[in-house]
Amino acid sequence: MSTMKFCRECNNILYPKEDKDQKILLYACRNCDHQEVADNNCVYRNEIHHSVGERTQVLQDVAADPTLPRTKSVRCANCGHGEAVFFQATARGEEGMMLFFVCCNPNCGNRWRD
């Protein structure tokens, strides 16, 4: 993972800069002329960590998402409603992708996987 780099000359932050002629990534100081070749091509990495409550909320809101596909070929085991939203995701502790369903009945919100 990329970390913040500092200039050896003046201790200011080094910013990523492209050398178009040599096609390499450099880190350059904006205050002096110091530059160094990057040892890693990753300049930024955004890691998102969701809390358990956020994950639950996402699953409850998917039934109202108009961009997700819907099917009428399944029945909810909880309320018997004949329409569900479905999406593909990885399940915890299992390999591969699973098909998840969420009941479209606003009073139910039952979730199951196939």
Rosetta blueprint (number, residue, H / E / L):
1 M L
2 S L
3 T L
4 M L
5 K L
6 F E
7 C L
8 R L
9 E L
10 C L
11 N L
12 N L
13 I E
14 L E
15 Y E
16 P E
17 K E
18 E E
19 D E
20 K L
21 D L
22 Q L
23 K L
24 I E
25 L E
26 L E
27 Y E
28 A E
29 C E
30 R L
31 N L
32 C L
33 D L
34 H L
35 Q E
36 E E
37 V E
38 A L
39 D L
40 N L
41 N L
42 C L
43 V L
44 Y L
45 R L
46 N L
47 E L
48 I L
49 H L
50 H L
51 S L
52 V H
53 G H
54 E H
55 R H
56 T H
57 Q H
58 V H
59 L H
60 Q H
61 D H
62 V H
63 A H
64 A H
65 D L
66 P L
67 T L
68 L L
69 P L
70 R E
71 T E
72 K L
73 S L
74 V L
75 R L
76 C L
77 A L
78 N L
79 C L
80 G L
81 H L
82 G L
83 E L
84 A E
85 V E
86 F E
87 F E
88 Q E
89 A E
90 T E
91 A L
92 R L
93 G L
94 E L
95 E L
96 G L
97 M E
98 M E
99 L E
100 F E
101 F E
102 V E
103 C E
104 C L
105 N L
106 P L
107 N L
108 C L
109 G L
110 N L
111 R E
112 W E
113 R E
114 D L
